[in-house]
Amino acid sequence: MRRSNGLAWQARAYRVWEAGIEASHGVRTLGQRTLVPVMRAGVLRNLWVIEADGHARFLSPGKTRGCFHIIGHPGDLIIVVVDFLDAVRWHDKLGVACVVAFDVENMLHVIRRIWLDHSSRIIVLTESFDSRIQIAVQAVRGAYLRHDIAEWRRT
């Protein structure tokens, strides 16, 4: 993981990340907290902190637009979801790379970034329909499903 020559909040995120203990799926733990790296272009931009009770937040008001966390190695297929636990579930179930976009508004930017960086087929899974996401997915010739990959397998 590259460290950015950057702002104080990025340095803070990097210090907290370094203090954590390595765990599975590219995350670290710090006490009962799970630290998910928020990356862009291979640089740590922020941390998504998941508390023991499931509440999650960004460590600091740093950059998040177009940033994501990827679980696994990109191959022929990449699944994009909002939630970290959904990404873990799909990665463990299917063995394909899964990307965490952190929120629906960021998905548009993440889809574009994944499409530019990888030549993989993209499947986006969300709980609710968003026409902007549908348009972005169609532009990269991907699939947009409402939280059920079985729907894609039928087509």
DRENTORKE-765784 format. One line per field, with one value per residue: residue in one letter; y, z, x of N, C-alpha, C, O in turn; residue number from 1. Coordinates in steps of 0.1 Angstrom, whole numbers, plus 5000, padded with zeros to 4 digits. Each point is the difference from the previous one (the first is absolute). Example, Ala and Ser with C-alpha at 12.3 -4.5 7.8 and 13.67 -1.06 7.14 Angstrom:
BEGIN
rest <- c(A/S)
nyy <- c(4943/5011)
nzz <- c(5078/4986)
nxx <- c(5132/4986)
cayy <- c(5012/5011)
cazz <- c(5000/5000)
caxx <- c(4991/5009)
cyy <- c(5012/5011)
czz <- c(5000/5008)
cxx <- c(5009/4992)
oyy <- c(5000/5011)
ozz <- c(5007/5001)
oxx <- c(5010/5005)
nr <- c(1/2)
REM end
This chain:
BEGIN
rest <- c(M/R/R/S/N/G/L/A/W/Q/A/R/A/Y/R/V/W/E/A/G/I/E/A/S/H/G/V/R/T/L/G/Q/R/T/L/V/P/V/M/R/A/G/V/L/R/N/L/W/V/I/E/A/D/G/H/A/R/F/L/S/P/G/K/T/R/G/C/F/H/I/I/G/H/P/G/D/L/I/I/V/V/V/D/F/L/D/A/V/R/W/H/D/K/L/G/V/A/C/V/V/A/F/D/V/E/N/M/L/H/V/I/R/R/I/W/L/D/H/S/S/R/I/I/V/L/T/E/S/F/D/S/R/I/Q/I/A/V/Q/A/V/R/G/A/Y/L/R/H/D/I/A/E/W/R/R/T)
nyy <- c(4988/5007/5006/5006/5008/4993/4996/5020/5010/5012/5021/5016/5009/5015/5021/5013/5010/5019/5017/5005/4989/4993/5010/4988/4987/4992/4984/5018/4989/5009/4984/5015/5013/5006/4991/5016/4986/5021/4984/5007/4987/4985/5015/4998/4992/4978/5008/4979/5017/4980/5013/5001/5022/5001/5008/5011/4998/5020/4990/5000/5021/4978/4998/5009/5022/4986/5008/4989/4986/4996/4990/4996/4980/5021/4996/4979/4994/5016/4993/5009/5004/4998/4982/5011/5007/5020/5019/5007/5012/5021/5015/5006/5016/5022/5010/5012/5008/5006/5009/5008/4999/4983/5005/5001/5013/4987/4993/5018/5009/4993/5005/5021/5004/4994/5014/5018/4996/5000/4982/5009/4978/5015/4994/5009/5001/5000/5014/5017/5001/4994/5016/5012/4992/5004/5021/5005/4993/5013/5017/4991/5007/5016/4993/5003/4996/4990/5005/5002/4991/4995/5019/5005/4991/5013/5017)
nzz <- c(5000/4983/5003/5008/4980/5021/4993/5009/4987/4984/5004/5001/4981/4991/5008/4993/4980/4999/5005/4979/5007/4994/4983/5007/4981/5007/5014/5009/5013/5006/5009/5008/5001/4987/4996/4995/4992/5007/4985/4998/4983/5009/4997/5016/4995/5001/5017/4992/5012/5001/5004/5021/5005/4992/5020/4984/4999/4992/4992/4977/5008/5001/4991/4989/4996/4996/5020/5002/5003/4999/4993/5010/4990/4997/4999/4999/5021/4993/5021/4990/5017/5008/5000/5018/5015/4993/5005/5021/5005/4993/5013/5019/4998/4996/5019/5003/4982/5020/4988/5013/4997/5013/4979/5008/5018/5018/5006/5004/5020/5016/4999/5006/5022/5009/4997/5014/5020/4997/4996/5021/5001/4990/5021/4991/5019/4992/5018/4997/4994/4985/4998/5019/5019/5003/5007/5022/5012/4999/5014/5020/4993/5014/5020/4993/5018/4997/4998/4978/5013/5017/5011/5014/5020/5009/5007)
nxx <- c(5008/4988/5022/4981/5006/4997/4979/4994/4985/5011/5008/4984/4992/5013/4998/4983/5002/5012/4985/4992/4981/5020/4988/4982/5004/5020/4992/4992/5014/4981/5014/4986/5019/4982/5020/4984/5015/5005/4993/5021/4992/4986/4984/5016/4979/4995/4988/4999/4991/5010/4982/5008/4998/5021/5001/4988/5022/4994/5018/5003/5000/5004/5020/4982/5002/4983/4992/5020/4983/5022/4981/5020/5001/5006/4978/4992/5005/4986/5005/4982/5014/4980/4987/5008/4985/4991/5011/4998/4981/4998/5010/4991/4985/5005/5004/4981/5010/5009/4984/5017/4978/4995/5002/4979/4999/5005/4980/4987/5002/4986/4979/4994/4997/4980/4982/5000/4991/4978/5012/4999/4995/4986/5007/4982/5012/4979/5002/5014/4979/5016/4984/5002/4990/4978/4994/5001/4982/4981/5002/4994/4980/4992/5007/4979/5013/4980/5022/5000/5016/4987/4997/5017/5000/4985/5013)
cayy <- c(5012/5012/5012/5013/5012/5008/5008/4995/4990/4987/4995/4995/4987/4991/4996/4991/4988/4993/4995/4988/4987/4994/4990/4995/5009/5013/5010/4999/5003/5009/4998/4994/5007/4995/5012/4996/5010/5007/5002/5005/5000/4994/5008/5000/5014/5001/4987/4997/4993/4992/4998/4987/5000/5000/5014/5003/5014/5003/5004/5014/5005/5000/4997/4987/5000/4991/4991/4988/4989/4988/4987/4990/5005/5001/4990/5002/5006/5008/5004/5013/5001/5011/4996/4991/4986/4994/4997/4988/4989/4997/4995/4987/4991/4998/5000/5010/5013/5008/5014/5007/5014/5007/5006/5000/5012/4998/4989/5005/5003/4987/4993/5006/4997/4985/4998/5005/4993/4986/4996/4989/5002/5006/4998/5009/4995/5010/4996/5008/5004/5014/5001/5004/4988/4991/5006/4998/4986/4997/5006/4992/4987/4991/4996/5007/4991/5004/4992/4985/4996/4989/5007/5001/4987/4995/5007)
cazz <- c(5000/4999/5009/4993/5005/4999/5011/5014/5002/4994/5009/5011/4995/4999/5013/5006/4992/5005/5014/5000/4998/4987/5001/4987/4991/4998/5011/5013/5012/5011/5011/4995/4988/4988/4992/4986/4992/4989/4991/4986/4993/5008/5011/5011/5001/5013/5006/5004/5013/5004/5014/5004/4999/4986/4996/4992/4997/4995/5010/5000/4988/4989/4986/4998/4987/4991/5008/5003/5005/4991/5006/4989/4989/4988/4989/4990/5005/5012/5006/5007/5010/5009/5013/5002/5003/4987/4992/5006/4998/4986/4997/5006/4993/4986/4998/4991/5006/5004/5003/5009/4996/5012/4999/4986/4992/4996/4990/4986/4998/5002/4987/4990/5003/4998/4986/4995/5005/4998/4989/5005/5000/5013/5005/5011/5009/5010/5005/4994/4986/4997/4986/4996/5000/4988/4988/5001/4998/4986/4993/5001/4996/5011/5004/5011/5007/5013/5011/4998/4989/4993/4989/4989/4995/4992/4987)
caxx <- c(4992/5008/4996/4999/5006/4988/4994/5001/4990/5006/5010/4993/4995/5011/5005/4990/5001/5013/4998/4991/5005/4996/4989/4997/4993/5007/4997/5007/4992/5006/4990/4989/4997/5005/5005/5000/5007/4993/5011/4999/5013/5009/5004/4990/4994/4993/4996/4986/5001/4988/5001/4995/4985/4997/5000/5012/5003/5013/5009/5000/4993/5009/4995/4994/4994/5008/5009/4993/5008/4998/5002/5003/5008/4991/5001/4991/4988/5001/4987/5001/4989/5002/5003/5011/4996/4995/5011/5006/4991/5001/5013/5001/4990/5003/5015/5004/5004/4988/5004/4991/4999/4997/4987/4994/5005/5014/5000/5002/5014/5007/4997/5009/5014/5002/5000/5012/5011/5000/4992/4991/4986/4996/4986/4997/4988/4995/4987/4989/5003/5004/5001/5013/5008/4997/5006/5014/5003/4998/5011/5012/4995/4999/4987/4995/4990/4995/5005/4998/5008/4993/4993/5010/5003/4989/5000)
cyy <- c(5012/5011/5012/5011/5010/5007/4993/4989/4987/4994/4993/4986/4989/4996/4990/4986/4991/4994/4987/4987/4994/4990/4996/5011/5014/5010/4998/5002/5008/4999/4992/5006/4993/5012/4995/5012/5006/5005/5007/5001/4994/5008/5000/5014/5002/4986/5000/4992/4994/4997/4986/4998/5001/5014/5003/5015/5002/5006/5016/5005/5001/4997/4986/4999/4992/4991/4987/4990/4987/4988/4990/5007/5000/4990/5003/5007/5007/5003/5012/5001/5012/4996/4990/4985/4993/4996/4987/4988/4995/4994/4986/4990/4997/5000/5010/5013/5008/5014/5006/5015/5010/5007/5000/5012/4998/4989/5004/5002/4987/4992/5005/4997/4986/4998/5005/4992/4985/4997/4989/5004/5005/4997/5009/4994/5011/4995/5008/5004/5015/5001/5005/4989/4991/5006/4998/4986/4997/5006/4991/4985/4990/4996/5007/4992/5005/4989/4985/4996/4989/5006/5001/4986/4994/5006/4995)
czz <- c(5000/5009/4991/5006/5001/5013/5013/5002/4994/5009/5013/4996/4999/5013/5007/4993/5005/5014/5001/4998/4987/5002/4985/4992/4998/5010/5012/5012/5010/5012/4994/4987/4988/4991/4985/4992/4989/4991/4987/4994/5009/5013/5010/5001/5013/5005/5003/5013/5003/5015/5003/4999/4985/4995/4992/4997/4994/5011/5001/4987/4989/4987/5001/4986/4991/5007/5003/5007/4992/5008/4989/4989/4987/4989/4989/5005/5013/5004/5008/5010/5009/5013/5001/5002/4988/4991/5005/4997/4985/4996/5005/4993/4986/4997/4990/5007/5003/5005/5010/4996/5011/5001/4986/4992/4994/4989/4986/4997/5001/4987/4989/5002/4997/4985/4993/5003/4997/4988/5003/4998/5014/5003/5012/5007/5010/5005/4993/4986/5000/4985/4995/5000/4988/4987/5000/4997/4985/4991/5000/4996/5012/5003/5013/5006/5013/5011/4999/4987/4992/4988/4988/4994/4991/4986/4992)
cxx <- c(5009/4995/5000/5008/4989/4996/5000/4990/5005/5011/4994/4994/5011/5006/4990/5001/5012/4998/4991/5007/4994/4988/4997/4993/5006/4997/5009/4990/5008/4990/4989/4995/5006/5004/5000/5007/4992/5011/4996/5014/5011/5005/4989/4995/4993/4998/4986/5001/4986/5002/4994/4985/4995/4999/5013/5001/5013/5008/5000/4994/5010/4993/4993/4994/5010/5009/4992/5010/4997/5004/5003/5008/4990/5003/4990/4987/5003/4986/5002/4988/5003/5006/5012/4996/4993/5011/5007/4991/5001/5013/5002/4992/5005/5015/5004/5003/4987/5005/4989/5001/4997/4987/4995/5005/5014/5000/5003/5015/5008/4999/5009/5015/5003/5001/5013/5013/5001/4991/4990/4986/4996/4985/4998/4987/4996/4986/4989/5005/5004/5003/5014/5010/4997/5006/5015/5004/4998/5011/5012/4996/5000/4986/4996/4989/4996/5003/4998/5007/4994/4992/5009/5003/4989/5001/5012)
oyy <- c(5002/5001/5002/5000/5007/5004/4988/4990/4989/4988/4990/4990/4989/4988/4990/4990/4988/4990/4993/5000/5001/4991/5004/5010/5009/5012/4990/5006/4999/5007/4990/4997/4994/5009/4991/5011/4992/5009/4999/5006/5005/4996/5001/5010/5011/4991/5010/4989/5007/4992/4994/4989/5000/5002/4996/5006/4991/5007/5006/4992/5011/4999/4990/4988/5003/4992/5000/5003/4997/5000/4998/5012/4991/4998/5012/5006/4996/5005/5001/4998/5006/5007/4991/4991/4988/4989/4992/4989/4988/4991/4991/4988/4988/4995/4999/5001/5000/5001/4999/5006/5012/5001/5000/4998/5005/4999/4994/4996/4998/4994/4992/4996/4997/4992/4993/4998/4994/5007/4992/5012/4995/5001/4999/4998/5004/4992/4995/5002/5008/4993/4996/4999/4995/4992/4996/4997/4992/4994/5001/4991/4989/5002/5001/4999/5007/4994/4993/5003/4997/4993/4998/4999/4992/4994/5004)
ozz <- c(5008/5003/4993/5012/4991/5008/5001/5007/5005/5001/5004/5008/5004/5002/5006/5007/5002/5003/5010/4996/4998/5009/4991/5005/4997/4997/5000/4998/5001/5000/4994/4994/5001/4999/4997/5001/4992/5003/4996/5005/4999/5006/4997/5003/5005/4994/5005/4999/5001/5004/4991/4997/4998/4988/5005/4999/5001/5009/5011/4991/4995/4999/5005/4996/4998/4994/5000/5001/4997/5007/4991/5000/4997/4997/4996/4992/5009/4992/5008/4995/5000/5006/4991/4994/4999/4994/4992/4996/4998/4992/4993/4998/4996/4989/4994/5012/4991/5007/4997/5000/4999/5010/4990/4988/4989/4993/4992/4990/4992/4996/4993/4991/4995/4995/4991/4992/5000/4997/4992/4998/5010/4991/5009/4994/5007/4994/4999/4997/5007/4995/4990/4991/4994/4992/4989/4993/4995/4990/4990/5002/4998/4992/5009/4994/5007/5005/5010/4989/4989/4990/4988/4988/4992/4991/4988)
oxx <- c(5009/4987/5010/5001/4997/5008/5003/5003/4996/5000/5005/5002/4998/5003/5004/4999/4999/5007/5001/5012/4988/5002/5007/4996/4993/5003/5007/4990/5012/4990/5001/4989/5011/4992/5008/4995/4994/5008/4988/5009/5011/5009/4988/5008/4999/5005/4994/5005/4990/5008/4994/4995/4988/4999/5011/4990/5009/4995/4999/4997/5002/4988/5006/4997/5011/5007/4987/5012/4988/5011/4992/5002/4994/5012/5000/4993/5008/4992/5009/4988/5011/5009/5001/5006/5002/5000/5004/5006/5001/5001/5005/5003/4999/5004/5011/4996/4991/5010/4988/5010/5001/4993/5008/5002/5003/5010/5007/5005/5010/5009/5007/5007/5011/5009/5005/5009/5010/4991/4996/4996/5005/4991/5008/4990/5009/4994/4989/5012/4994/5009/5005/5009/5009/5006/5006/5010/5008/5004/5008/5008/5004/4991/5009/4989/5008/4991/4999/4996/5004/4999/4996/5001/5003/4994/5001)
nr <- c(1/2/3/4/5/6/7/8/9/10/11/12/13/14/15/16/17/18/19/20/21/22/23/24/25/26/27/28/29/30/31/32/33/34/35/36/37/38/39/40/41/42/43/44/45/46/47/48/49/50/51/52/53/54/55/56/57/58/59/60/61/62/63/64/65/66/67/68/69/70/71/72/73/74/75/76/77/78/79/80/81/82/83/84/85/86/87/88/89/90/91/92/93/94/95/96/97/98/99/100/101/102/103/104/105/106/107/108/109/110/111/112/113/114/115/116/117/118/119/120/121/122/123/124/125/126/127/128/129/130/131/132/133/134/135/136/137/138/139/140/141/142/143/144/145/146/147/148/149/150/151/152/153/154/155)
REM end
